[in-house]
Amino acid sequence: MIMSSTIGGMMWRGYRPCSLYMNGNAGTISVDQPVIIHETRTLPAVAVAESAVSQLNLAISALRADPPRSNSGIIRLEVPIMEKVAAIDWLHAQHHLPCCYFSGRGQKRERDLIGISGNGHGGFHDKDDKCFVSVAGVGSAVSFRGSDPFSLEDWKCIQRFLSKDCPLVRAYGAIRFDAKRNISTEWKEFGSFYFIVPQVEFDEFEDGSMLATTIAWDDYLLLTWEEAVDGLLATMNQLLVRFDKLEKFIQRTTIVGCSHVPSKASWNDSVTKALEIINRRHSDLVKVVLARCSRYITDCVIDPLVLLASLQIEGQNAYQFYIQPSNAPAFIGNTPEKLFHRKCLNISSEALAGTRARGVTKIQDFQNGQDLLYSRKDDIEFTIVRDIIRAKLETICINEVIIDPRKALRKLPGVQHLCAELFGKLRRECDEFDVLASLHPSPAVCGMPSEEARKFIEEHETFDRGMYAGPVGWFGGSESEFAVGIRSALVGQDLNTLVFAGAGIVEGTIPSLEWEEVDLKISQFTTVMNSKHV
């Protein structure tokens, strides 16, 4: 069996079994060996979150007394809660690692576009679906981590534990921007990719909540049913069922130190070198995206969940995410950019480029938007991104890829961008990996052509992007969704926070303006981190 597809790095050839961890036990197994049991059991609904824990403990005890007769499986126990509780509030009360959080963009948010052209086609939304808002998870029923580029075999290894029959059993995580580069110390525990199926999960819907547990076992991996249940009970015993809303917690910190990699002078040099190549006659390089890593030192330790919650005003039209392996800093983000969303065979993606600040007044805001819409430099950058994504999807989809709107403004509370949405249909659901491998890295975070841009980045960026600008999201049995991990930060367990942002360099770029654009993009973080002065 020869495989040659990878994501985020050099092509890998040859069969390599997937590495995974189940409650701390490491092992490898052929992806051709199926997990025998996939089951979701929904228990009676309760009025409040506290009651759900006792319901689940009783159900786990009953399962323990009458175990399934199978050497592998994954079982989800879930309790609907009539009370609506924010998943991020529940997660903040827990103190168990690893943990994760993911908040999707709602349909209403996705329609917050001001377009100048379109063809009337909409996206793929199922009206019968529950109105999912966000999910938080602690502990790991199964985790997947590797040091090599994410491959088709790794995807199959994850899919082995997922099923259409259990749509809410999902693997949450992220993939490095470039797995070819050496992993720096701060990103060590993330590997080249990191995904978990949480042991305990809190789902937030628009009209209620749900508390769930997942038990995964596999005798081939030397994790027995008994060990899986014991591990879950240990996590359940650490759960806190009473908690306050995060809005009661305010991040009161002051930035006492700051350094940028690259420095402004080095940034100007790199942008100038990129423009020299772009402007050469017959040059292949059309666009390259250069990033900056800003290290902020604060007077006290930052709580990453409080910081993320403080950014939720910016998150009104963005994905929010939080991923923290054991013994690692937290990777958090507030990204406006969707990489792709798959529901069965339906696939959607988007192009995002160009940035302007929101105006103080309605007139100024309108003028800023018009300046962005009709800027030649930004139109060049945006058109490159949109057309490349369309071309990539057309190689995978069976029909014409629809673009609607072709060019629009996506307005966030602090900034606005040019945006287009793209829709298509896959031949097979297993083509999902091809979508991921094709769309990452996007020209919005790397450049065009991808390999030339990636090489320039490797030669001129002196810091490790890690998961910044990589895919971040989740895989499910019949549905998956990934955002692009921009507008993100790595929040340490000390006084240091690394904030990442980038800017696209194309013909007509002015280096100093791009530095200012990066400042604008990270201002949502720095404003909150310097809150004592607000």
N, C-alpha and C positions, 0 to 999 in steps of 0.2 A: 504494500500500500504506500503510494508516494503522494505526499501533500506538499504544496508550494505556496500557499497563501498565508500571509501574515499581516498584522496591523502594527503600525508604529515602529517599524524597524526593517532590517535587512530580510530578504526572502530566506526562509528556512526550508530545507528539503529533507524528506525522510520521515518515518513514523516516530512520534514521541508521545508516550502516554501522558495523560493529564495528571498534574500534581494537585492534590486537594487535601484539606484538613477537616476533620470531623471531631469537634470538641477537643482540639489539640492533637489528635492522632493524625500523622501524615501517612499518605500512601499513594499508590498509583494503580490504575486499573484501565483495562481496555474500554474505549468508548462504545464498543460493540456489545458489551454486557449490559443489558437494560436493568434499571431499577424496577423491581417486580410490582411493588404496591405504590400507587399514587392515590391519595384519598384526602378529601376534605370533609370534616364533620362539623356541622353548624349546630351549636347548642342553643337552648332557649334564650331569648333576649332578656336583658336586665335593664333596670332604670338608670343606674349610675355605674361609673367605672370600677368603684371599689368592689361591687358585687361580682364583677366578671372574673376577678382573680380566684375567688373561692369556687366558682363554677368550673374554671379550668383545672384547679387542683383536684377536684373531685373526678373530673373526666380523665386526668392523667393517672390517678390512682386506679380507676376502673380499667384503663388500658394496661397498666402494669400487672394487674391481677389476671388479665386475660389477653396475653400478648398475641400479636399476629403470627401466623405460622409461615413465615417467609424469611429468607436470609438477607433481603434488602428491601428498603421502602422509604417512603416519606409521607408522613401524616400531619395534616394541619387541623388543629382544633380551634374554632373561632366562636366568639360570643358577641353578638350584636349589642350595642349600647345605645339606648334611646337618647341619652344625654350627648350633646355635641361638645367634644373636648378637643383642643388643639393638640396635634401630635407632638409638636415641638415643646409644649408645656410638659407633657408626660415624659418626654425624653430628658428634659432638664432635671427632673427629679431623680433619674436613675444614675447610678454610679458604676455601671458595669461595662467593660470593654470586651470585644469591639462593639461599635455602635454605628448607626447610619441614620440619615434623614434625607428624604427627597420630596420636594414639592413641585408638582407639575403646573403648567399653565392651563387655566380653565378655558373653555370655549369662548366665554365672554371676553376674556383677556386677549385671546388670539384674534378676535375681530377688531381690536383696538388699533386699526390701521387707517391711515389717510392716504388713499391711492390716487394716482393720476391716470392709470390705465388698467384695464382688466377685461376678462372675457366672461365673467358671471359664474364661473365654476367654483364650487366650494370644496371644503375638505371632507374627510371621512369621519363622521361622528355618529355613533350609535345612540339614538335617543333613549334606548332602554337601559343604557349603562348606568351604574351608580355614579353619582357626581363625586368622583375622587378628588380630594384636595391635597392630602399629604400622607406620608407614612414615616414612622420612626421604628427602629429596631435595635435590640440589644442582644448580645451573645451571638454565637454562630452555630447553627445546626450543621451547616456545611460551608466551608470557605475555599476559595480558589485563588491561588497566588502563584506567579511564575517569574522567573528571571529572564526568560527568552521572550521574543515578541509574541503577542497574542495571536494564536493560529486557529485554523479551522478545527483542529483536534481539541484545542482548549474550549472552543465554543461548543463542540459536541459533548465534551465532558460536563459542561454546565447544563446543557439541554437534557442530559441524562436524568437530572433530578427535577425537571420541569414537565408540565403536562397541561393540555387543554382542559382536562378534567379538574385541575386545581389552579384556576386562573390567578389567584392571589398568592400562590407560592412563587416568589420572584427572587432573582439574584441581583443584588444592588452593588454597584461599585464603579470603578474607573480604570482607564487604560492610559499609560504614559503617552505623552506627545511623540517622543522619539525613543524607542527602546534600544537603538544602536548606541546611544551615549551612555557613559558610565553613570551609575546611580549615586547621587551625593548622599551624605550621611542623613540629612533631614528626610529624604524620601526612601530610605532603606527598607522600612517595613511594608511599603506599598508594593515593592517589586516592580515588574514591568506591567502587571495588571493585578487587580485585587477586587474580588467579589465575595459577598456573603449572602447566604439565606439565613435571616435572623432566627434565633431560638424563640424570642418573644417579640411581638410586633404590635404596634398600635396604629390602626388605620383611621384617618379622619375623612369623613364625607361631609357634603354640604348639609345633610339632614340627620347626622348622627355619627357614631364612632364604632369601632370594633377592636377588641383585644384578642390576639391569637397567639398560639404557640405552634412550633413546628418540630417534629421529631424525625430525624433522619438516621438510618442505620444501614450498615453494609458489612456483612461478614467477610467479604473479600478484602475489605480495608481494615480488618481486625477491629472494627467498631461494632460491638454487639448491641442488640436491642436494649439490654439491661444498662449498658454504659450510656447509651443515648438518653434513656429516661432519667438516669441519675444526674447526668449533666444538665438536663432541662430543669429538674427539680431544684438543683443548686442555684440556677439562675432565678427561678421563680421565688426562692426564699429571699433573694436580695432585692426584689421589687419593692418600690415604695408606691403605695396606692393613693396617698394623699399628697397633693402638690398645689402650688400657687401658679397663677398665670405669669408668664414671663414678662408681661408688661409691667409687673411690679418690680422687676429687676432692671436697673439702669446701669449701663456701663459708665463708670466714673473714672476715667483715666486721663492722663496727660502724656503726650508724646515728648520724651526727653532727649531722644536721639534719632537720627535718620541717616541712612546711606543708600545710594543707588548703584546698582550694577546693570548697565554701564553708567559711568558718570556722564554728565551732560556733554562734556567735550568728546568723550569716546563715542557717545551716541551720535553726535554730529558727524564724526569721522565715518562711522559705519553707514549712516544714511547716505553720506556723500559718495562712499564707495559703491553702494548699491545703485545709486542713480547713475554713476559713471558706467556701470555694466548695462543697466536698463536702456540708457540712451545711446549705447554703441550701435552702429549700423549692423544689422543682421544678428543682434543679440537674441538668444533664446529667452533670457530672463525678462519677464514682463512685470512681475510684482513679487515682492518679498515682504513678509510681516516680521518686524523686529519687535522684541519684547523687552520689558524692564522688570527687574526684581528689586523692590524697595524694602529694605529692612528697617522696621520701626521698633524702637525701644520705648516702652511705657513705664510709668512709675509704679505700676502694680500689674499683676498677672491678669490677662484678658480671658474671660470666659467665652469660648468660641460660640456657644449656643446663644448667649446673651448678645454677642456681637451680631450673629446671624439674624436674630429676632429684631434687633435694632435696624437692620437693613430691609425689613419687610415692606416698608413703604416703597422702596425701589423694586421690591419683588412683585409688585402688583401686575407687572407684565413680563415676568421673568421666572426662570426655574431657580429654586434654591436647593442646595445640597450640603451635606455634612457627612464626611467619611472619616472614621478614626479607628485604625487597627489597634490592637493591644501594644502598649509601649511605644506609641507614636504620637506625633502632633496631629491636630485635626485639619483636614482639608475642607474648607468651606467655600461657598461661592454663591453668586447672585447673577446668573448668566441670562441674557436675553435671547441667546442663540440656540435654536433647535438643530441637532444634527440629523435625526430622523425619528419618525414614529411609525411603527408597523402595527396594524390591526388585521390579523389574518393575512390576506394577500395585498391589502391596501397599504401604500407607503406614502409618506409625505416628508418633505424636507424644506429648507428655506435658505435663502441667501441674505446675508446681513453685512453691510459695509457702510462706511462714512459716518461721521459723528459731528453733531453740533450740540451746544448747550441749550437747555430750555430757556425761554425768555422770562424775564421778571413780569412783564405785562403780556396780554394776549397779542398785542400788535408786534412786540418784539419777538415773541415766540413764533408767530406766523412768519415774520421776516427771516428768522433763523432757519425755519423749515424750508422756505422758498430758496434760500441761499444754498442749502444742502441739495435740494431737488435739482437745481440747475447749475451746480458746480461741475465744471468739466473734469477736474481732477477726481472728484468723488464719483462721477458717473463712470469714468474709466475703471476705477477700482471696483465699483459695484457690478458693472456689466461683466467683468472678468469672473467674479465670484458666481454670479447667477448662471452664466453660460457654461462654465465648467461643471457645476453641479447638475445642470440639465443634461449635458453630454454624458456624464457618468451614470445618471439614472437611466438614460435611454439604452445603455448597453445591458441593463439588467431587467428593465420593465418590458412587458409584452405589448403595450400600446403606447400611443403618444404621451409624452410627459406634459401635463397641463401646468401652465404658470399663471397664477391668479392671486393677487394682482402682479403685474409685471414690474411695477416700481411704485413703492409707497413709502410713507413715513411711519416708522414705529416709534411712538412717543412713550418714553419712560419718564418717571418723575424728575430725573436730573438731566437726562440727555435724550437725543433722538437720533435715529439711524434710518438709512435706506433699507428697504426690505422687499423681498418677493417670496411668495410661497409656491412650492412645486408639489405636484401630486402624480402618482403613477400606480401601476398594478404589477405585482411580481408574478412570475411564472409558478414558483413554488415557495412555500413558507421557509424552506431551508435556504433560500437565496438571501435570507437576512444577513448572514455573515458576509456575503459579497457586497451588500449595501454598506455595511460597516467598514469593510476593507477598502471599498472604493471611495467613500465620502471622507474618510479620515486619512491624512490631514486635509481639511478644507482649505481652499485658497484664501478664505477669510482669516485663517490663523497661521498659514504657512506661506503661500504664494503660488505663483504659476510661471513655468511648469513646476510641479511639486518637488521633483528630485533636485532640480537646480536651486530652487528656493531653500530646500532643506539643507543642501550642502553649504549655501551661503550662511544660513543660520548657525550651522555647526561650526563654521570657521570663525564667526564673528561674535557669537553670544558666548560669554564666559561663565554663565551660570546654568544650572540644571533646571529646565522647565518642569521636570517631573510630570505630574498629572495635569498641570496647567495647560490649557488649550487642547487637552485630550478628550476623548469621549467619557462622559459621566452620566450614569443612568441605571437602567435595569433591563434584564431579560425576563420574559415570561413565556408560558406555554403557547399562547396564541397572540400575544401582544408584547411589544418591547418599545422602550422610548429612551433616547439618549439626547442629551444637550452637549454643547461644546463648553468645556470647563474654563471659560474666561471670566473676567471680573472676580477673581478668586484669591484666596489667601491661605497660607499655612500657619496655623496658630499653635505655637509651641507651649510647653508646660512651664516655660520661664517667662521672661519679660520681652521676648523677641517675637515679632510677627512679620512674616514675609508676604508682601502684597504684589500681585502680578498683573500686568496689563501690557498691551501692545498696540502697534499702529501699522497700517499698510503703506508700503513705499511703492509708488508708481511714478510714471512720468509726470512732472509738475509738482512733486512733493517739495515742501520747504521744511528742512530739518527741525528748526525751532518750533514750528507749528505742530509737528508731530509729537514733540516732547510735551507741549502744552495739552495735546489731546490725551496723552497717557495720564497726565496730572488730573485731567477732568474725569477720566474713567475710574481712577482710584479714589477720587474725592469722597465717594460714598463711604469708603472704609475710614479714611483719615478724619473725616468730620466726626464720626462716632468715637474713634479712638482718642480723639482730642476733646472729648465731651466736657471736661471740666472748664474749658474755655468758651463753651457755647452758651 
